[in-house]
């Protein structure tokens, strides 16, 4: 005799459970549509505009970040290396190459909650176009590692997954649709653990 | 058995509807969006320089090399004027409306003489400003804000090394965000 209420309860619990879970996971998984992906680097040039899709709007309302305007810059994040494996702080990585044309760029490592990692005041935790050491062809190699490295060392703590955030300031990349031709620095894993 | 399948199917259709409703309605009720956080600073009409550690509102200097200041403003009673000047290697400003849609953005190379001087106004206020141009607005950039009366501005100043820190801080400290009065 409880069959009908049971069926109604089943339908309602599926509706609310799956509906809420899918919405939350969709917002956690991505910032929205309209991403430009250059290798492991992903940017959302229209996430802050009125043209943003509903997922991007919901995501930015939930994250509450101060996004970059079109004339300010474009922020690329990378959570994986060039082979598609997740960036983890127990491994070391080399970031090599050049950035797309921009007046200035900054690079730092961020944790899962998008806050910049601060391994300690005496450790190098971020680079920019002025402080990075370059090779003779003006390309750079940045070693991301928990252990001290020669030359450009971006220190991370051994605390699981992290992201790399590359911000191009005043870049033609932000407004151009020809962004796909641009080359971003490569992220290559050089080793894991103490090996 | 068939009625159980039917109940599951109904549930899934309901889930799809609920998913769409949540995604579309979320910006109205999160209470965590950037505009609410800016209002939570209780600093209308002046630029509030953020610290590197997130405060009670959760806003902070995300980038280690960029110093950020925010200002909530309303153009209900009159235009808002944004001014800043100083020597920093790079600065940029973006104006958002209350829904966090970008209204206008600029940087030091798109400014007049490298100084920030911007007036945000409704279309009607802008017509009045243009009809009788004020002497003090000769160099100002005029921006029209059509749909919304409220919004916030984000001003960023670059400090690539610690020696630029002082300049970036004073650039943000001396910036102003005020209602414009003739």
Interface residues (C-beta under 8 A of the other chain):
Chain A: X3 X7 X8 X10 X11 X12 X13 X14 X15 X16 X17 X18 X19 X20 X22 X23 X26 X27 X48 X49 X50 X52 X54 X55 X57 X58 X60 X61 X62 X63 X64 X65 X66 X67 X68 X69 X70 X71 X72 X73 X103 X104 X106 X108 X114 X115 X116 X125 X126 X128 X129 X130 X131 X165 X167 X169 X170
Chain B: X3 X4 X6 X7 X8 X10 X11 X12 X13 X14 X15 X16 X17 X18 X19 X22 X23 X24 X26 X27 X30 X32 X33 X34 X36 X37 X54 X58 X59 X60 X62 X63 X64 X65 X66 X68 X70 X89 X90 X92 X93 X94 X95 X96 X99 X100 X101 X102 X104 X105 X106 X107 X109 X110 X154 X156 X158 X160 X161
